């Protein structure tokens, strides 16, 4: 997510000091059979956070340090190999793990606490290309192998340099064939979800029968069209609600739509909103209250929740997102 999730992070890294990671919180209720939507027990309303496998000036964390409010942790990032479509993952020594086994143990501990840990593919600098049947197979095989090796619950698609819907859909269906309980999330930029005819949107619709959530990046965007045809500026409650409406009315289920925002003003180049604004947008979409000038024609009480870049930047900001937005998401209807 670098460029939607992290492009500005790297450009502002020198401005941010490292702070001590906060202890894991207990904001999230334990999952139950009644709220689980997959075998990985993603709750009806979920909070997603990206964990940085690198040090760019935010708080350096191990997975065990990530606040307990997060229901889905997306490990960032899997990267391209020399084989078209294939991806690999290597721990960065900067994050402090002594071995891969220690990392795998942290994954298992998070999963035992009810958290899904998935592998995010791409980022702004990610050069993964799935553009034909061979690369789709390579992608599916490599992602499946990494899931088996590390115990990941699924995959996140954060490809910001183009995406072929036909072959990415083919690849993700192949991964799903091998892991029926897979958690699949996406983090498209705003421009990628303006119409169901966009490649990202088409991919989401193509895997709708097992897609967990699309957490669009509502930042580093500039002004965009809302579902009512009006233009809205980023950094406002209307931007969050009017753009979410496009996905909600364009074919995705409410349970497949989340709001993606930076964890602090230092985590993006533009579009940061305070937790109170995120919570107001969640209320507007699910309850019809706390809206700005835009108010959707109906409510979507099944809305999945919210996402942030990143758990590391959240820790550097006192875990404000986890505490405030996390608690609010888990209290949605």
MIPA-424000 format. One line per field, with one value per residue (C-alpha): x, y, z. Coordinates in nm, 3 decimals. Last residue first. Layout:
MIPA-424000
px	X,...
py	Y,...
pz	Z,...
***
This chain:
MIPA-424000
px	-2.568,-2.222,-2.054,-1.750,-1.690,-1.710,-1.462,-1.215,-1.267,-1.177,-0.923,-0.770,-0.758,-0.606,-0.331,-0.109,-0.021,0.303,0.100,-0.143,0.150,0.262,-0.089,-0.101,-0.263,-0.613,-0.925,-1.291,-1.615,-1.805,-2.127,-2.422,-2.630,-2.642,-2.883,-3.098,-3.110,-2.759,-2.711,-2.464,-2.441,-2.275,-2.416,-2.422,-2.719,-2.848,-2.778,-2.526,-2.393,-2.425,-2.299,-1.989,-1.928,-1.958,-1.714,-1.460,-1.506,-1.456,-1.140,-0.988,-0.954,-0.640,-0.698,-0.353,0.012,-0.039,0.074,0.183,-0.176,-0.249,-0.390,-0.457,-0.805,-0.981,-1.360,-1.494,-1.732,-1.787,-2.051,-2.251,-2.271,-2.100,-2.297,-2.261,-2.495,-2.270,-1.957,-2.071,-2.214,-1.868,-1.775,-2.060,-1.996,-1.622,-1.606,-1.908,-1.731,-1.450,-1.075,-1.106,-1.313,-1.645,-1.770,-2.138,-2.268,-2.489,-2.263,-1.974,-1.722,-1.367,-1.153,-0.788,-0.671,-0.391,-0.682,-0.998,-0.806,-1.075,-1.119,-1.286,-1.394,-1.431,-1.468,-1.593,-1.901,-1.805,-1.498,-1.581,-1.748,-1.422,-1.231,-1.473,-1.424,-1.047,-1.073,-1.307,-1.645,-1.821,-1.739,-1.548,-1.367,-1.017,-1.002,-1.043,-0.735,-0.791,-0.725,-0.856,-0.942,-0.964,-0.997,-0.970,-1.197,-1.198,-0.819,-0.708,-1.005,-0.986,-0.633,-0.758,-1.047,-0.793,-0.590,-0.889,-1.014,-0.665,-0.670,-0.999,-0.962,-0.623,-0.473,-0.267,0.011,-0.154,-0.175,-0.295,-0.465,-0.491,-0.447,-0.564,-0.550,-0.171,-0.016,0.340,0.425,0.072,-0.029,0.303,0.236,-0.113,0.023,0.293,0.056,-0.212,0.034,0.211,-0.124,-0.232,0.108,0.053,-0.307,-0.224,-0.189,-0.102,0.169,0.337,0.554,0.497,0.623,0.285,0.203,0.197,0.051,-0.080,-0.056,-0.331,-0.354,-0.708,-0.755,-0.956,-0.710,-0.583,-0.521,-0.302,-0.106,-0.067,0.070,0.308,0.437,0.494,0.705,0.914,0.955,1.077,1.367,1.515,1.236,1.330,1.133,1.452,1.557,1.288,1.101,1.088,0.782,0.756,0.527,0.472,0.289,0.576,0.875,1.161,0.991,0.735,0.679,0.462,0.410,0.284,0.122,-0.251,-0.391,-0.763,-0.972,-0.767,-0.881,-0.610,-0.343,-0.043,0.253,0.232,0.283,0.623,0.630,0.849,0.673,0.666,0.988,0.997,1.094,0.987,0.744,0.470,0.144,-0.170,-0.482,-0.836,-1.128,-1.430,-1.806,-1.970,-1.668,-1.394,-1.392,-1.117,-1.372,-1.560,-1.853,-1.818,-2.072,-2.301,-2.023,-1.846,-1.559,-1.412,-1.502,-1.251,-1.122,-0.869,-0.552,-0.208,0.058,0.159,0.476,0.738,0.794,0.995,1.024,0.841,0.960,1.210,0.931,0.740,0.821,0.800,0.461,0.333,0.336,0.199,-0.162,-0.253,0.086,0.257,0.000
py	-0.312,-0.157,-0.193,-0.380,-0.105,0.160,-0.016,-0.050,0.309,0.445,0.205,0.061,0.399,0.572,0.312,0.574,0.742,0.547,0.233,0.338,0.399,0.043,-0.101,0.071,0.180,0.137,-0.063,-0.025,-0.218,-0.490,-0.300,-0.523,-0.232,-0.079,0.214,0.355,0.660,0.752,1.091,1.338,1.677,1.520,1.211,1.155,0.915,0.686,0.376,0.166,0.413,0.727,0.556,0.425,0.770,0.925,0.666,0.754,1.121,1.055,0.859,1.177,1.201,1.167,1.237,1.352,1.246,0.946,0.794,1.117,1.238,0.923,0.572,0.630,0.535,0.238,0.209,-0.144,-0.306,-0.682,-0.717,-0.449,-0.689,-0.574,-0.502,-0.136,0.007,-0.071,-0.006,0.337,0.412,0.378,0.684,0.895,0.781,0.832,1.153,1.288,1.236,1.458,1.419,1.374,1.629,1.529,1.569,1.511,1.229,1.084,0.779,1.007,1.148,1.209,1.484,1.415,1.059,1.012,0.895,0.682,0.361,0.103,-0.179,-0.441,-0.724,-1.100,-1.218,-1.580,-1.565,-1.218,-1.348,-1.197,-0.896,-0.803,-0.863,-0.642,-0.365,-0.390,-0.386,-0.087,-0.158,-0.165,0.207,0.449,0.166,0.185,0.566,0.538,0.318,-0.051,-0.233,-0.587,-0.864,-1.240,-1.471,-1.834,-2.105,-2.310,-2.320,-2.514,-2.415,-2.066,-2.029,-2.129,-1.882,-1.614,-1.688,-1.692,-1.363,-1.219,-1.349,-1.193,-0.877,-0.773,-0.534,-0.218,-0.055,-0.035,-0.401,-0.432,-0.772,-0.926,-1.298,-1.573,-1.735,-1.742,-2.057,-1.971,-2.254,-2.344,-1.986,-1.933,-2.238,-2.113,-1.772,-1.932,-2.171,-1.908,-1.652,-1.905,-2.026,-1.670,-1.609,-1.905,-1.814,-1.457,-1.109,-1.150,-0.891,-0.837,-0.525,-0.404,-0.053,0.088,-0.223,-0.572,-0.875,-0.868,-1.193,-1.275,-1.313,-1.372,-1.286,-1.502,-1.521,-1.859,-1.690,-1.430,-1.704,-1.900,-1.598,-1.527,-1.884,-1.840,-1.532,-1.720,-2.006,-1.761,-1.678,-1.409,-1.165,-0.803,-0.601,-0.471,-0.824,-0.807,-1.135,-1.282,-1.339,-1.459,-1.398,-1.563,-1.382,-1.398,-1.586,-1.357,-1.303,-1.042,-0.936,-1.035,-0.731,-0.630,-0.874,-0.801,-0.835,-0.906,-0.876,-0.587,-0.475,-0.689,-0.427,-0.555,-0.636,-1.012,-0.944,-0.793,-0.420,-0.131,0.198,0.413,0.545,0.333,0.000,-0.306,-0.597,-0.346,-0.477,-0.361,-0.331,-0.461,-0.406,-0.631,-0.622,-0.961,-1.131,-1.305,-1.654,-1.817,-2.080,-1.799,-1.574,-1.595,-1.397,-1.673,-1.928,-1.696,-1.455,-1.315,-0.951,-0.698,-0.422,-0.635,-0.449,-0.576,-0.377,-0.058,-0.048,0.196,0.490,0.535,0.890,1.029,1.310,1.097,0.863,1.133,1.023,0.658,0.696,0.898,0.598,0.378,0.293,0.439,0.504,0.255,0.000
pz	1.452,1.496,1.836,1.708,1.455,1.728,1.956,1.672,1.557,1.899,2.050,1.736,1.564,1.866,1.905,2.069,1.740,1.688,1.752,1.478,1.244,1.309,1.278,0.939,0.718,0.848,0.774,0.864,0.900,0.715,0.646,0.742,0.870,0.521,0.534,0.258,0.031,0.140,0.310,0.165,0.335,0.637,0.803,1.180,1.152,0.876,1.085,0.891,0.634,0.845,1.159,0.980,0.836,1.184,1.319,1.051,1.135,1.508,1.432,1.286,0.910,0.699,0.330,0.229,0.208,0.429,0.760,0.929,0.963,1.158,1.115,0.746,0.619,0.456,0.488,0.444,0.197,0.158,0.431,0.251,-0.045,-0.363,-0.680,-0.766,-0.504,-0.208,-0.412,-0.529,-0.182,-0.031,-0.239,-0.099,0.259,0.287,0.086,0.273,0.608,0.488,0.429,0.055,-0.135,-0.288,-0.644,-0.709,-0.929,-0.655,-0.616,-0.526,-0.771,-0.653,-0.499,-0.426,-0.374,-0.127,0.090,0.094,0.023,-0.053,0.196,-0.023,0.204,0.246,-0.114,-0.136,-0.363,-0.485,-0.663,-1.002,-0.841,-0.670,-0.993,-1.187,-0.929,-0.967,-1.347,-1.360,-1.520,-1.182,-1.169,-0.947,-0.770,-0.920,-0.895,-0.518,-0.480,-0.433,-0.106,-0.145,0.100,0.070,0.372,0.262,0.406,0.085,0.064,-0.246,-0.465,-0.314,-0.448,-0.792,-0.764,-0.680,-0.991,-1.228,-1.082,-1.129,-1.487,-1.593,-1.385,-1.520,-1.266,-1.301,-1.102,-0.761,-0.672,-0.315,-0.316,0.031,0.083,0.313,0.653,0.663,0.812,0.720,0.480,0.374,0.303,0.128,-0.093,-0.177,-0.273,-0.489,-0.667,-0.728,-0.862,-1.083,-1.217,-1.296,-1.457,-1.691,-1.773,-1.870,-1.718,-1.353,-1.292,-0.955,-0.959,-0.604,-0.548,-0.450,-0.248,-0.390,-0.222,0.134,0.328,0.578,0.954,1.082,1.449,1.690,1.983,1.858,1.523,1.690,1.867,1.544,1.361,1.650,1.629,1.255,1.325,1.581,1.333,1.068,1.295,1.517,1.440,1.495,1.242,1.077,0.976,0.704,0.685,0.337,0.122,-0.237,-0.531,-0.870,-1.148,-1.398,-1.251,-1.149,-0.815,-0.717,-0.359,-0.062,0.156,0.407,0.650,0.658,1.009,1.028,1.346,1.486,1.830,1.992,1.924,1.732,1.959,1.896,1.527,1.598,1.584,1.470,1.542,1.230,1.075,0.761,0.916,0.717,0.737,0.811,0.954,0.774,0.986,0.938,1.178,1.135,1.165,1.107,1.260,1.061,1.211,1.000,0.901,0.737,0.828,1.204,1.403,1.531,1.556,1.796,1.776,2.100,2.148,2.020,2.246,2.432,2.352,2.262,2.444,2.274,2.073,2.201,1.976,1.659,1.535,1.236,1.015,0.828,0.726,0.542,0.187,0.281,0.438,0.150,-0.077,0.196,0.174,-0.151,-0.280,-0.044,0.000
***
